[in-house]
């Protein structure tokens, strides 16, 4: 768990993203238990309902599942689901705006690809 939370962003989203990152980078693997809402609440000194909101979103997305009386666990395909979701977000937040800006600057697709590959020698 990160040592502190960002006051400028919703806490439940930060908890959700923290769990997503841990699953993507294999800190928490499929089938493993994730920290409970009470553990998050105690660690960050927040309301357990706030932590639960982030965790419940992951349950709704098929990333976590509940074992009654035991806790929340990572589903078998959680990592793949998260990677696909992040790829789509990456495309929408970075690739589309990049292409739009390149178009405004009259940068050809070919030159854009050269730039992406680290070649600085592109046509003007």
C-alpha positions in Angstrom: 0.0 0.0 0.0 1.2 3.5 -0.7 2.1 5.6 2.3 -0.2 8.5 1.6 -3.3 9.4 -0.5 -3.7 12.4 -2.8 -6.1 14.9 -1.2 -7.1 16.1 -4.7 -8.6 12.8 -5.9 -11.4 10.6 -4.6 -10.0 8.2 -2.1 -12.0 5.2 -3.3 -10.6 5.7 -6.8 -7.1 5.8 -5.4 -7.7 2.5 -3.5 -9.2 1.0 -6.7 -6.2 2.1 -8.8 -3.7 0.9 -6.2 -5.3 -2.6 -6.3 -5.4 -2.5 -10.1 -1.7 -1.6 -10.3 -0.8 -4.3 -7.8 -2.6 -6.9 -9.9 -1.1 -5.6 -13.2 2.5 -5.7 -11.8 2.0 -9.1 -10.1 2.3 -7.8 -6.6 -1.0 -9.5 -6.0 -1.7 -12.5 -8.2 -4.8 -14.4 -9.3 -6.4 -16.2 -6.4 -4.6 -14.1 -3.8 -6.5 -12.2 -1.1 -6.5 -8.4 -1.2 -6.4 -6.2 1.8 -9.8 -5.8 3.5 -11.8 -2.6 3.7 -11.0 -2.5 7.4 -7.3 -3.0 6.7 -7.4 -0.1 4.2 -9.4 2.0 6.7 -7.0 1.4 9.5 -3.9 2.0 7.3 -5.2 5.3 5.8 -7.4 6.3 8.7 -10.5 6.5 6.5 -14.0 5.3 6.7 -14.3 1.6 5.8 -17.2 2.5 3.5 -14.9 4.6 1.4 -12.5 1.7 0.9 -15.4 -0.6 0.3 -16.6 1.6 -2.6 -13.3 1.1 -4.5 -13.3 -2.6 -3.8 -16.9 -3.0 -4.8 -16.2 -1.4 -8.1 -13.6 -4.0 -8.8 -16.0 -6.8 -7.8 -18.6 -5.3 -10.3 -15.9 -5.3 -13.0 -15.0 -9.0 -12.4 -11.6 -8.2 -11.0 -12.3 -9.4 -7.4 -14.6 -11.9 -5.9 -15.8 -12.5 -2.4 -15.3 -15.6 -0.3 -17.8 -15.3 2.5 -16.2 -14.9 5.8 -12.7 -15.0 4.3 -12.3 -11.9 2.2 -11.9 -10.6 -1.3 -9.7 -12.4 -3.9 -8.3 -11.7 -7.3 -10.2 -13.5 -10.2 -8.2 -15.7 -12.6 -8.6 -13.3 -15.5 -8.3 -10.0 -13.6 -4.9 -9.1 -15.0 -6.0 -9.5 -18.6 -9.2 -7.5 -18.0 -7.2 -4.7 -16.4 -4.6 -4.6 -19.2 -7.3 -4.4 -21.9 -9.1 -1.7 -19.9 -5.9 0.3 -19.5 -5.0 -0.2 -23.2 -8.3 1.3 -24.2 -7.9 4.2 -21.7 -4.3 4.8 -23.0 -5.6 4.9 -26.6 -8.4 7.4 -25.7 -6.3 9.6 -23.4 -3.0 9.6 -25.3 -3.0 8.2 -28.8 -6.1 10.0 -30.1 -5.0 13.4 -28.7 -1.5 12.8 -30.1 -2.8 12.0 -33.5 -5.1 15.0 -33.4 -2.2 17.3 -32.4 0.0 15.8 -35.1 -2.7 16.5 -37.7 -2.9 20.2 -36.6 0.9 20.5 -36.9 0.8 18.8 -40.3 3.0 15.9 -39.1 2.5 12.9 -41.4 1.7 9.5 -40.1 5.1 8.4 -41.3 6.9 11.2 -39.4 4.8 10.6 -36.3 5.9 6.9 -36.4 9.5 8.0 -36.8 9.2 10.3 -33.8 7.6 7.4 -31.8 10.5 5.2 -32.7 12.9 7.8 -31.4 14.2 9.1 -34.7 14.6 12.9 -34.6 15.3 13.2 -38.3 11.9 13.8 -39.7 10.7 15.8 -42.7 9.3 19.3 -42.1 
